[in-house]
Amino acid sequence: MSTSTASVSTPTTPLNPKSRVIMASLIGTTIEFYDFYVYATAAVLVFPHLFFPTGNETTALLASFAVFGAAMVARPIGALFFGHFGDRKGRKATLVGALLTMGIATFLIGLLPTYAMIGWWAPLMLVILRLAQGFALGGEWSGAALVATENAPVGKRAWYGTFPQVGAPLGFIIANGLFLGLALALPSTDPTRPSEAFLEWAWRIPFLFSAVMVIVGLWVRLRLVESDVFTKVVKADRVEKLPLAAVFKSNWRELILGTFIMLATYVLFYLMTTFTLSYGRAATDAPLPGLGFTYNTFILMMIAGVVFFGIFTLASGPWADKHGRRKTLIIVTLFIIVFGFLFVPLLGAGFPGVMLFLIVGFSLMGMTFGPMGALLPELFPTSVRYTGSAFAYNVSSILGAAVAPFIAVWLWTVGGGSPFWVGIYLSIMGAITLVALVLSRETKDLDLHR
């Protein structure tokens, strides 16, 4: 099925009320990102001590990040699996399956025995469950974005598309707020590691709490009705038997462009949420020196920055609806490239500079992440929209998010504790995204019913 360039979308009566669309797209991604952030935080605080006790802090951290990145490899597989069923059977059932998979995997991580209990079986099981998380997230995002955009009123697709995106900052705040509460309740006398009680049992609570959130998410999503856009494809007998083959045949250019359009967003996302936490907490006199903040202080600073992430994610929607997705993202990507050169001066300017770094970085994250909820689905026709947008989004996760924390730690080491090369890495990835955006076309007025 080839992509047409029909103009404005045909108005239809929405099958799902506005509140239901917003809640179903928002709550699912909030839960999914919560589960992902819980792991990301534990990858820094807990897993190097309990699952990868190598005797070398940097090696243990890299091993933990390697498992963190392994989930990104599973995401394109999940995208193909859930995309296939999402394009053939509908968005609703597929989203329910993705949410259940993520929730069960996260809950089971909270029950895992540690390396001290069963040896290398512990990290092996952690890897398996981490792969399951990535597999689930591979199908979650695209389905949520389609629920939002395919049910959006004319001229407000980017605005509606920001609601699943807001799940990222909300999930971060909930996950890290819970970890912070546990750290405050169980304080450590050693600023380089959590307390013994935290390592023994408290770290499991955020993973187990995921079960409660999943139940709420399922209740909301089971009330959804399939969008009119997808229903018309079914009635017209235009459902693809093999969506993957169809999208590679007719929309390969959109797959490539969508993948690289997401690249800078992913790199910025994981530098701001994962690498920054490691760098901020590392002692100034450590073999790999950092900023020397305590966990409690730095996580509060990050949460404050993530508030700007959420605000600018929502603000990007009306802007992209008015001025276009391509123009908006070109401007934001130019700012991301410049931001990469500011790592050293900002992070070296004490508390005010670090706080400004977090606010600027997370604000840029919101402005680049928000429009993606509309842009990637708009690149593809309805019959392959789930598969196409999910595949582009998640292949980009390998090129960006899977390797970003690992490369960042290596560049941190190369710089002798300076984040200079980490910032340059971000700027280079931004330049690649900029080229993809220049080669792409505006999708604001494309008809979703094609």
N, C-alpha and C positions, 0 to 999 in steps of 0.2 A: 504494500500500500504506500504510495508516494505522498509526500507532503505537498498540499496545495497551498495557495496563498490567498484564499478567500478572505474577504474583509471582516467586518464586525460580526461577532457572534450573534446567532439568532436568539431573541428573547424567548424564554420558556418559563412556565410556572414551576418554581422549585418544588421537588418532591420532599425535600427535607427542610424543616424550619431553620432559620438562620442560627438560632441558639444551638440546635442539635449539630449542625455542621461545624460550628466553632468548637463546641465541646468535644466532639468525636475526633476532630483533627488535632486539637490541642492536648487533650488528656492522654491520648495514646503516645504521642511523641514525648510528652513530659515524662511519662513512665519509662519509655525506652531510653531516653537520654539520662534519666535518673539512674537506671541500671548501669548504663555505660560509665557514668561519672563515678558511681560507687566503686566500680572496678578501677577506674583511673586513679582515684584517690588512694585506694588500697595498694595499687601498684607502686606508689611512692612511699606510703607510710608503713604498710604491713607486710606485703608479700616478699620484699627483699630479706626480711628477718625470718619469716616463717616458712617460706617455700623455696628460697634460693640462698641458703646460708653458705656462701662461697668463702667467707673469710675476708673478702675485699668488698668494701661498700660500693665502689663504682661498678665492679663486675656484677654484683648482685642487682644493682639498679638497672643495668643494661639488660640482664636476663629477664627481669620483671617487665621492662619495656618491650622486650622482644615478644613476650607472650601477649602483652597489650596489643602490639601490632599484628599478631597472628589473626586476631579477629577481623582485621581489615581484609585479609586474604579471603576469609570466608564470606565476606559481604557480597562480592559479585556473584558467588554461587547462590546465596540466598536471594539476590536480586533476580537471577534467572528462574529460580524455582517459584518464588512468590509472584514474579512478573508474569510467568506463563499462566498460572492459575488466575491471577488478577485480570488478565486480558481475556481469558476464556470463560471463567466462571463468575467474575464480578469482584468488585473492590471489597465489599463487606466481609465475606467469609475469609478472604485472604488476609485482611487486616486482623481479624480475630485470631487466626492461626499464628501470625507473626508475634502478636502480643503474648499469647500463651507460651510460645517457644522461649521468648526472652525472659518472661517471668519465672518459668520453671528452672531455666539455667541459672539465673541469678540467685534464686532461693537455694538451689543445691550447692552453689559456691559457699553460701553461709554455713553449710553443714560439713564441708570438707575437713578431713584430718590433715594435719600439717606434716612437714618433712620429718620433724622429730618423732612423729607417731608411726609413719609407714614408709619413710624414705622417699625415693624418687617417684613412687606411685602418686604422691601428693601433687607435685608439679605437673605430672602427666594428666591427672584428672582435671587440674586447673586449666590446662591447655584445651582439653576437650570441651569443657563447659564454656571457656572463653570463645572457642570456635562457634559454639551454639549461639552465644550472644551475637556474634558478628553475623551469623547466618540469619538470625531473626531481624536484626537491624537492617539487613540488606533488603528486606521486603517491607519494612515498616514505613520508612520515610516517604517513599514514592506513593504508596497507597494513601497515606494521610494527606499528602500534597494534592493528590487527585480528588480526594473527597472534598477538599477545600475549593480547589479551582473549578472543578466540574459542576459544583453547586453554587458558584459565585454569580451575582448579578452582572449584567453587562457593564464593562468599564471598571470593575472592582476586583478583577482576578488577582492582581498583585497584592491588594489589601487583604483579601481572604487567604492568599497564599502565605502570608506572614504568620498566621495562627499556628500551623504546625511548626514553624520555625521558632516561635517563642517557647516551644517545649524545651529547646536547648538551654536557654538561660534559667528557666524555671527548674528544670531537672538538676542543673548545677547547684542552684541555691538550696534546694531541698536536700540533695545528697550531701553537699559539703556542710550545710547547716547542721545536719544530723551527726556527721563526723565531729564537727566542732563541739557540739553539745556533749558528746561522749568524752572528748578530750578534756573539756572543762570539768566534767564530773569526775574524771579519773586522771588528774594531772600527773605529769611526769617530772622527775627531778633532773632528767637528762634531756636537754633541748634537741639532741640529735635523733632521738627515738621516742616512740610512745611509751606509756607506762606499762608495767607488766600485766596489770589487769586488762588494759586495752588490748594487748597482744594475745592474752590468753582467751578472752571470750567476747569482749565488747565490740571488736571489729566485725563480728558476725551479724550484729543487730541490723545495720543498714541493708544487708543482703536479704535477711529474713523478712524485713519490713516490706520488701518488694511485693510479697504475696498479697498484702492488703491493697496496695495500689492497683495491682493487676485486676483484682475482683471489681474495683470501681470502674476501671477502664473497660472491662468486658461488658458491664451493665450498660454503659453509654453506647458502645459500638454495636451491640446486638439490636439496638433500637433504630439503627440506620436503615434507609431505603436506598436502593441503587440509584445513581444519578440518571437523569434523563439522557445525558450524553451517551452513557454506556448502554442504556436500555434501547436506544434507537439503533445502535450497532447490532444488537442482538435481533431486534425485529427485522432489520434489513438483511439479516443473514450475512453480515460482514465480519463475523468473528474469525480471527485467524486460527488455523489449526496449529501452526508452529510460529508463534509470535517472534521468537528469537531469529529464526531464519528470515522472516519477513522484514524485520527491522534492520538486519545486516544487509539485506538485498536492496532495500529502497531508502533507508535512512542512515547509512553508514557515515555520511558526512556529519549529520547531526550528533551521532554517537561520539565521534572524535571531538568535535567542537565543544559539546556539553561536558565531556570529561575534562578538558583543559580549562574550560571556563570556571569549573569548580576547584581547580588546583590550588590557587592562592588562598581561597576560602578555607580549605582543609588545613593547609600548612599553618596559616595564622591561628586557626581554631585550636589546634593541638599544641602549638607553641605557647599560646596564652593560657591554656588550661592545665597542661601537663608539665612541659619543660619549665615554665615559670615557677611552678610550685617547688620543683626540685632546686632551681637556682636560688629562689628566695629563701629557702630554708637552710641551704648549705652554709656551714660556718665560714667566716672570713679567713680563718687560718687552716682550713681543711686542705688535704692534698688536691682536691678540686674545689677551689674556693667559690663562695657565692656571696649572698647579701647578708647572711647571718640573722635573719628574722626568726622568731619562734613560729611554730606552726600556727598557733592560735592567732597571733598578730597578722601573719601573712594571709591566712585564709579569710580573715575579716576584710582585709584590703582587697582580695580577689572578689569576694562577694559584692563589695561596693562597686567594683569595676563591672561585674556582671549585670548589675542593675542598669548600667548604661547599655550593655549588650541588648537587654530586653527592650529598653526604650527606643533605641535606634533600629532594632528589627521591625518594630511596629511602624516607626516613622518612615521607613524605607518603602512601605507598601503604597501609600498614597502618592509618594514622590515618583515611584516607578510607574504607577498608573497614569500619571500626568505627563511625565517626561520620557517614558519608555524605559524598558529594562536595560537595553544595551548602553544607552547614554549614561544612565545612572551608574552601572557597573564599571564602565570605562573610567569615570571620574574617581570612583571609590578605589579602584585598582591602582590608579596613579598615586593616590594618597598612601596606599599600602606599601608601594615601592619606596616612597620617601620615608615612611615609618621604619622600614628596615634599617635605614642609615642612622636612626635616632636611638638605637638600643643602648649604645655605650653612654652617650651624654645624659640620657634620661635615667638609666639604671644606676649611673654613677653619681647622681645628684641627691643622694639621701632619700629620706622618707617622701618629701614633696615630689621629687623626680620619679620615684618608683610608682607613687600613686597616680601621677600624670600619665606615666607609661601604661598602667593598667586601664585607666579611663579611656585614653586615646585608642589603645589596641582593641578593647572590647567594643567601643563605639564603632570603629571601622568594621569589626566582626559583624555587628548587627546590620550595618548598611550593605555589606556584601552578601550576607547569608539570607536576609529577608527576601530579596527579589528572586532568589533561586527557587522558592516554592512555586512561583508561577512560570519562570523562564524555562526550566528543564521540561516540565510537562508540555508546555506550549510548542516545544520543538518537534513533537511527534503527533501523528494522527491517532485517533481514539483506539483503533484496533491493536496498536502496539505501544500505546502511551505508557502503560505501567512498566512493561519490559524495557522500553527505550530509556525512560527517565531514570528508572532504578539502576540499570546497567551503567549509564554514564555517571551517575552520582556515586556509585560504589566502586567502579574501577578507579575513579579519581581518589577514592579513599586509600587505595593501595599506593598510588603514586605520591599522594600527599600525606595522609594521616598515618598510614602504616609505618612509614620510615621517618616521619618528621621527628618524633621524640628521640629515636635512636641516632639520627644524623645530628640532631641538636646537641646531644650529650657528647658525641664525638667532636663536633666543632667547638664545643665548650672546652674540651680537653686540649684540642689543637691550639686554642687561644690562651691556654694557660690560666683559665678561669675567667677570661674576658668573653662577653657575649657578642663581640664584634662580628665574628664569622656567622653566628646564628642569624643576626640581622641581615647580613648579606645574602644568606640562603633564602630568607623570606623575600627579599627584593628580587632575586633571580626568578623565583617561582611566580612572583607578581608580574614580571615582564613576560613570562610565557603565557599567563592568563590574558594579559593585555593583547597579545598577538591573536589569541583565539577570539577575543571579543571583537577586535577590528575585522576579522575575517567572517564573523557571524552577521546575521541580520536581525532587525527588530521584530519581536514576536507579539508586541502589545495588541495589534489588531488582527491577528490570525484567528480563524474560526475554530473553536474547539470541537465543533460538530463534524469536522472533516474526517 
